């Protein structure tokens, strides 16, 4: 179960968040969401802890539905089984700047950034005997990590974005903050992760940031930047720490019910702070809406003993009107409603290192990393022998391993393969549009080309 501190704080934080969302849609006085005020006072140990948990809550908000959808629905594993236009646009790779889901994700992400900025600005000056220096460093490190995570996600979704690094007290505070380049955005992510790693404690806490959490995200960052040696080095630190392990069988990742040994970082829910993602995957016969449906090709891959192996547990079946129906079963704990949002897993670290090693010509070592993940899934070892064959095998492994997580679309974009695999040949469509509301509210914001 989630810690009692989470449960006590969510109700109060939700109220403040709702007010902020309402404010950003005020047509008489529009405010870009990266300029939304956050007036929560941080003055002592209790409010510092509360504010830090608040940042986790805001990250949790965009990872519950919006961000995973933007990661898996534009890919080829899942289709939208409904009529809502905001989801159909994503499914069909035809996003518009007024897409409701996209706008909400952007809003939630900048709310998380502003929450982190408030912690980082206020915490150093707090002098409270109940806040020891070690805990102060930990809270600062968590805020740096969470801001890094949000800006990394903003960067891979939208390209370069406005980098707001101080608290927004009024809408004027953020005026004139122009978009940074993607290189500048990722430079800021790296700077925040460097600070986070220095400040965070060692440990194995899986739903709060520790040193290994920052290292795992840094491995992913270096992979996206094609800095192969750094990606290998940071993934190796996580893999070799002894604090994590690939969980066997695969289903145990999500039926533990959470915080398994494989989890490097996840966002936890509880019955009182429910994750409703299962409702989008389960058929009506099981109480769901069946909005997201695995496509036949993905079902075939997951059910193939030589490809999916034990990952076939990601699928469930039920009978509707006398016919068997297959559905996605990653979010399987509908009764408890405490499925986590997965952010960083050890399997990804192995596949990051495999790809980084293959790019450096370390084919034997890369193959061993790939086969570590395949072995856990109970599928035969890959025999790929050339760099190209190995990289394709890693790409295909990621497709199956993270079938319903926020992964596939971003993988194909970062490798330049979205055109060949998905038919999205207009590379301008490989980035999301800046939300229309923000463009109207802030003349300094520039839209991505093609929208």
N, C-alpha and C positions, 0 to 999 in steps of 0.2 A: 504493500500500500504506500501511497505517497506520504511524505512526512507531514505531520500535523501543521507545520508552519505553512506549507503550500495551501492546505485546505483552509486555514484561517484567513489567508490573505486574498484568495482569488476573488471573493465576492466584492471586496472594497476596490480591488484593482479593476475589475470588470466595469464597475460604475464609471470610473474615471476614463477608461478606454472608450466606453460608449459615448460619453460626452465629446471626446476628441473626434470620433468618427462623424458624429452629427455636425460638429463645427466645420469640418472640411467640406461638407456638401451645402453649406449655407450660400445660396445663390446671390444673396445681396452683398455678401462680403467674403468672396472665396479666398481660401488660404491654402497654398500648396502644402501637401502633407509633410514634406520635409521641414516645414516651418511651424508645425503644430506645437503649441505650448505644453509644457509639463510642469505643473506647479507644486508637485509633491515635495514637501520640505524634508531634507535629510539633515538632521541635526544631532543625532546621537546613535548609540549602538542599535537600538531597536528599529529606528527608521532607516538606518543603513541596511540592515538585514532585510527589512520589508521591501525597500526599493530594489535591492538585488533580485529578490524573488520575483518582483514585479517585472523585471527585464526577462527572466525566464518565461514568465507567463505570456509576455508579448511575442517572444519567439515561438512559444508553443502555439499561439493563435494562428500564425501563418503556416506552421508545419502540420496542423491538424488536417486541413483539407486543401487549401489553395496551392501551397507549394508542391506537395506530392502530385496533385493533378497537373500542374504545369510541367512536371518532370516526366510522368508516365503517359499522359493522354496524347501528346503530340507524337509519341513513338508508335510502334507497330504491334505492341503486345495487347493493348486494351482499346476498346471502342466505347463511345458514349451511347448508352441504351436509353435515350430519352429525346426530348424535344427542346430543352432549354438552350437558347441561342448562345449563351456565354460558354457553355461546355462544347457545343457543336463547333464553335469557332476554333477552340483549342484542338479538338479532335481532327478537324479538317485543315489545320495549319493556316487558318484565315483570320487571325486576330485583328481586332479593331481597337482603336485607342479608347473607346468607351466601354470596353468589355468589363462587366461588373466584377467578375472574379479576379481579373488582372488588377483592377483598380483597388480592390480590397486588399490583395496581397501587398501591393506597393505601400498602401496606407499602414498596414500592420507592421511592415518591415521598418518604415521610418519611425513609427511609434517605438519600436524596440531600440532603434538607434538613439532616439532621444532619451529613453529611459537609461540606457548605458551612459550617455553623456552626462546625465544628472548625477549618477553615482561617481563617475570619474572626476567631475568638477567639485563635488561637495565632500567626498570622503577624506581626502588628504588633510583637510583642516579640522576634522572632528577630533575633539579631545575628550574622550569619555573613558573612564577607568574600566568600564565594562567591555570596551572594544580593544583587545590586545593587539599589538602590532602584527602578530601572525595572522589573526583573523582579518584585520584591515587589509593586509596584503592579499589575502585570499579573495576578499570581496572585490578589490580592485582588479585582480587577475581575472575573475569571472566576468566582470564588466568588459574588460579588454577582449576576452575570448568571444563573448556574445556579440559585441560590435563587429569583430572580425568576421564571424559567421554570417551576420546579416549583410555586411558589405560584400563578402564573397558571393553570396547568393544574388544580391543585386547586380554585381558585375557580370556573372555568367548568364543572368537573365536579360539584362538591359544593356550591357556594355558599360562604358564609363558613366558614372552617375554623380550627382552633387554630393560632395563629401562634407557633411555637417559634423563638426568635431567638438562643438560646445553646445550647452543646453539652449533650447529655444524657449524663451520666456514669452515673446510676443511674435506675431506673424512677421514683423519687420526684421527680426533677428536674422532670418535666413535669406532676406532679399539680396539678390546679386550673387548668390552662390551658384556659379555656373557649373555645368557638367565637367567632370574630370575625364581624362582618357581612361581606357580600360587598364593601361599600364599603371597610371597613377592610382586607380582604384585598388588594384592588386598590391601595389606598393604599400598602401595604407593598411590593407589586410595583413601583410607581412609585418609591418611595424607593430600592429596591435597584437599579433600572435607572439612576436618576440617579447613584448612586455608581459603578456599573459604567461608565457612559459617561465619567465624569471620570477614572477610573483606567486604563481599557483603552487600548492603543495604537491608532493608525490602522493600516490594513493590509488585506489581502485573505485572511487565513487563514480557511478555510471550515469547518474542523472544530474550531476553537478560537475563543472569543469575541474580537472586536475592537469598536471603537466602533460600527461600522455594524451589528453584530449586536445590540447593545443598542438602537440606534435602530429597527431593524426590529421587534423585539419590542414596543418602546414604541408604534410605529404601530398594531400589532395591539391592544395594550391600550387605546389611546384609541378605536379602533373599537368594541370591546366596551362601552366606557363611553359611547359616543355623543358623544364629544368631537371633533366633526368637524374643526374647524380644526387641532387638535393632531395628529389622525390624518393629515391631509393634509400638514402640515408635516414630520412625521418620515418619512413615506413618501417625500416629495420629497427629503429629505436622502440617503436610501439610493439612490433612482433616479438622482439627479443627481451621485452621488459619482464616477462614471466607473469604478468598480471592478467593476460588475456589468452583465450584459446578458442579454436573452432569447435562449436558445439555439435555433438552427435547424439541423436539424429538431428537433421536440419530443423525439423518441426519444433525442437526444444528451444529454439531461439525465441519463439513467441508464446510458448505454453509454460514457461518457467514460473510465472507468466511474463515476467520482464526482468531486466537487470541480469541477464544471463552472462556467463563468462565471456561470451563473444562480443557483448555490447561495449563499445568504447564510449559512446555518448548517445543517450536517448532522452526523449521528453516524456515523462511519465504522467499518466492520468489515474483517476480513481473513480469509484462509483459516484462520489459527490462532485467530481470534476471530470465529467465523462468525455471519452473519445467516441464520437458518433460515426467515425469513418466506416465501421462495419456496415452501417445502414445503407451506404451507397453501393456496397458489393453484394450483399445478401439478397436472394430472390424474395418475392412477396410471401412465398410459402414459409419462409423463415423469419418473417417480420421486417424485411428490408425493402428497399426501393429498386435495387438491381440497376442503378445508374451506370455503373462501370462493369463491363463484361469482357472477360478474356476472349480474344479472337481465336478462331480454330487453329491457326498456325502456332500460337503461343501454347494452347492446350496440348497440341501434339508434341511440342518440344518438351514441355514439363512432364508429360506422361511417358516419354521415351526413356526406357531404362538406361540407355547409353548417353543420354543428354541431360535429362532432368534428374534421374535417380530419385533420391529421397525428397527432392524439391517438388515432386508431384503433390506433396502435402500442401503446397500453396493453392491447390484446387480442391474444391468440394463439389459434391453432386447431391441433387435432390430431385424429386419427381413433381412435375407440375402438369396437371391435366393428362396424366398418363405417360408423359414424356420425361426423359432424363435431362436435367439441366445442369451445366457446369458453371461454377462461379468462383471468383477469387476469394481465397481463404486466408490471406495474410493477417487480416484483422478478424480474428476468430472468436474473441471472447465477448460476444454480444451480451451475455447475461451479466458479466461483471463490468463491462464498458470501460475497461482499464488497459486496452491495448496501447502500447507506447507508439510514439512517432520515432522511427529509427533515423538517426542522423549519421552516426559513424559506427561501422562494424569492422571487426578484425578481418573478415573475408575481403573487404575492400582494400585493406592495407596490403594483403598478399597480392591482390590483383594490380594495385598501384605499383608495387615493387616489381611484379612480373613485367608489366608494360615498360617501366623505366629501365629495367635490365635489358629487355629485348631491344629497346632503342639504343642502348649502349653496346650492343653486340654480345652481351652476356647470356647467350641462348640457353646454356645448360642450367644456369641458376634461374633464369626466367621460367623455363619449363617446370622446374621443381616447384616454384611458387604457384604456378597455374594448377599443377597436379595436387598440391596440398588442398586446394579448394575442391577440386573434382573428387578427391579421395573421400573427403568428408561427406560429399553428396552420394557416394557409392557408385560413381560412374567410372568407366575405364580411363586409364591415364592417357593424356594426349601424346601423340607421337610427332607433333609438328616439329620440323627440323630447320626450316628457314625462318629468317626474321619476319618476312611478310606473312607466312603461314601461322607463325606464333602470335603475331599481333592480331590477326583475324580470329584465332582461337580464343584469345583473351577477350576481344570484343564480344564474341558470341557467348562466352562464359558469363560476362557481366550482364548480358541480356537475360539470361536465365536466373542467375543468382539474385539479381535485384529486380525481378520481373515487375513487381507492383510497387516499387519504391521510387523516390524522386531522382531517377538516374538516367534512363535510356535517352531521352531527348538531349540532355546536356552532354552525354557521351558522344552522340553522333555529331553534335555541333562542334565540340572541341576538337574532334579528330577530322573535321571536314567531310564527314561521311553522310550528312543529312540529305544531300542531294542524291547520292547513289542508292542509299537504302530506303529513303522515304519518298523520294521524288520531289523534295522541296529544293528546287534548283536555284530559286531566287535567294541568294545569300543574304539579302536585306531582311528576309523573313526569319533568319536564324536568331535575330534578337527580337524581344518583345517591344511593343510600342509604349512610349511614355504615356501615362493616363491623360486623357483629354482634359479632365478637370484641372490638373496641375499646369498644363500648357496655357489654359485660359487665365489661371490665377497668377502665373509668374512668367512675364515676357522674357526672362533670362534663360528659361528652359528651352532646349532645342529638341525637336522630335527626331527619332531615329529615321534614317532614310527609308523610303518605301511605304511610309504610312501617312 
